[in-house]
Amino acid sequence: MDWEKLLCSERLGDKHYEPRPNRSIFIQDHDRIVFSAPFRRLANKTQVQPLYEHDHVHHRLIHSVEVSSVGRSLAMRIGNWLEETHRIASGESNSLANIVQAACVAHDIGNPPFGHSGEAAMGDWFAEKFDDSKGIMAEVEDQQRSEFVRFEGNAQGFRIISRLEMYRNDGGMRLSKATLGAFTKYPTTSAVRESIVGSRDVTYVGLKKFGIFRSEIELFKEAANSLGLPEEVDRIGNWWRRHPLVFIVEAADDICYNIVDLEDAFTTGELPFDTVRGLLHEAANNPNRDVSSLSPAEHIALLRALSIGAAVESCVEAFKTNYDAIMAGTFSNSLADAGPMASVFAKMKTLSRDQVFTARRKTELEVSGRRVIGNVMSGVLPVFEDLFRVSWNPDGLSDHTRQLARALDLDLRDVADAERALHALADFTSGMTDRYAVRIARMLSGI
């Protein structure tokens, strides 16, 4: 891969745009994302702790801002090294940092309410309805069902930034192709991934999940061609190797959620001080500082900051060490797991898995959240079934359905077949905040 192509500043849907002096198009990418409604809604979406009243616990928006800060620092460090070794032109380190910051701030923009349990709840609801195979569910091709049954926030995020938000169906936010490439962790569709994984042993990290719905594959293909991403051919479609900056975006996310989730768990009382202090002290390379004047919370905050700094160093080293494989599209690991801090990250993941993600309050609220999402989707489905009945003509809807669509402010503009109807249902549900989902579920249940 070639950095001159990988840093492509051409906008999706607006290839003739000329950037203004003193304002990089990549900075504009960041600003368009930050000022968007889907980004604002992240302020009321679960990071790890659902529906928490504690002001110091992270939600998705704060997490996204922190990831963008770490990503910018990582990219600047790596960009400086690339400049020093004459791999990129002088001054391009700023472009790397701006692209990564924009992609980082958008990385969770497609996540539904209630975090990853919300993704599973939506997928399970679709699976149950496909099993019944009635109405519009029977109209969706078998090959396309997997992208609903395994609903993926990454693919929903690409759909938002490339199609739904701002210039609807005409480039979406019209971000630079470099930012779109850096955003896309899993450059393939669900159907292609299923075909590949089902036919042979595939370990490439970019195929761990899918990151593009069929409805947006041509948009990604345009960006990938401009960026020069290596394209692989499968019997039912193609997939691509990751953009090198994806690894930096992913590393920033790994650093923040591994380290900051521990701080949140201490704040909520789910992990004791000594446990969190011990692991963060190791992550921060066992600093010898006088902390006698610090409260427990201040001590943890200090260690969190030092740990993030050490993690950045680790990921920079991993990028340098694996540079040739990254540029060849063959590197199939995360920078967090390939750097000197890999063993510490492994301990953090184990602790979170065994004691944070299984905490009683979190588990109870995830059970409730799944029911909320199921109630919302079941309550909204009749609108799309009625549209199907009247051959997708909104003017033919019954009075009750019209009233329901108006009460929910459903966007029916693009609904002209069953597949697009289910995407519209997923757009509506995944776009909800946690508390709005609870309120709508109550309304639809008559409570």
C-alpha positions, 0 to 999 in steps of 0.5 A: 500500500502507498501512503500517497493514496492512503491519505486520499483527501477526496470526499465521498459524493463530492470529488470536486470539493476544494479544501479551504486554506488553513483548514484541513479536510480531515479536520472538517471530517472531525467537525462534521462528525462531532456536530452530528445528531448521531454523535450527540446521542452517544451522550446517553448510550451505554459504554459499560455501565447501563443507565448509571446515575453516577456522573463520573462513569463513562458513556459512549460520547465521553469514551469516543472523545477520549479515544480520539485524544489517544488516537491523535497522540498515537498517530502523531507519534507514528507519523513523526517516525514515518517522516523521520524515516522518509516513508511519508512527506514532511508535514503529513504527520498532521494529516495522519493525526487528523484522520485518526482523530476523526475516525476515532470520534466516529468509531462507536457512532453506529452502536445501539442502546445498551452497548454490545448486549443491544447488538445481540438483542437486535440480532436475536429479535431478527433471528426469531422473526426470520424463523417465523418467516412471515410478512416482510421477513419472508421477503428477505433473501437468505443470503442477506439475513445474516447481516440482520441476525448478526447485527453489527454496530460497525456496519451501522456506523459506516451506513450513518456516515456514508449514507444517512447523515447530512447528504442523505443517499448522496455521500452522507457526511461526505467525509474524506476517503482516508477517514472512511478507510481508517474507520472501517475495521472489517472491510467486508459484508456479512454474506462474503464473510460467511462464505469465506469463514464457512469454506476455509480457515480464515484468521485475518483480523479484518474478517473477525466481523463484518463492517459493511451492509450490502446497501453500502458496499458500492460506497466502500468500494469507491473509497477502497479503490481510491485508497489502493486497499488490496482487494480479495476475490471471493465466490460471492463478492469481494473483501479488502485488506485493512487500511493501516490507520485502522490499527491505530484507531483500534489501538486507541479504543483498546487502550481506553476501554481496557484502562478506563473501564477499570477506573469506572469499575472502581468508581462504581464499587465493582472492583476494590481499590487494591485490585485496580491500583495493583494492575494499573501500577503494573501497567504504568511501569511501577512508578515510584511516586509519593501518593500520600496526599492523594485520595483513592480516586485521585491515586487511581486517576494518576495511575490511569493517566500514566498507564495510558501513556505507557500503552501509547508507547507500547502500541507505537513500538508494535506499529514500528515492529510490524510496519512491513506486514501492516503495509502489505495487508498481512498483519493480523493482530492488534497493536495492543496485543503485539506490543510490550504491554500485551501481557498486562492488557491480557490481565485487564481483559480477564479481570473485566470479563470475570468481574466487571461484565458479569456484575449483578447490576449490569447483568440485570439491566442488560436483561431488561435492556434486551426486553426493551429492545425487543418490545420496541422492534415488535411495536414498530414492525407493524408500520413496515408490515402495513407498508408492505401490504400497500405496496410501499406507498405511505399514502395507503397506510391505515389511520392507526399506522399513520398515527404510530409512525407520526408518534415515533417520527419514523423516517419512511422515505427510502422504504421500497422493499423488505430489505430497506424496511428492515434497515429502516427499523434497525436505523430507528432502533439502533439510533435510540439512546438508552432512556429513549428506548425505555420510554418508547417501549413503555409507550408502545406497551401502553404503560 
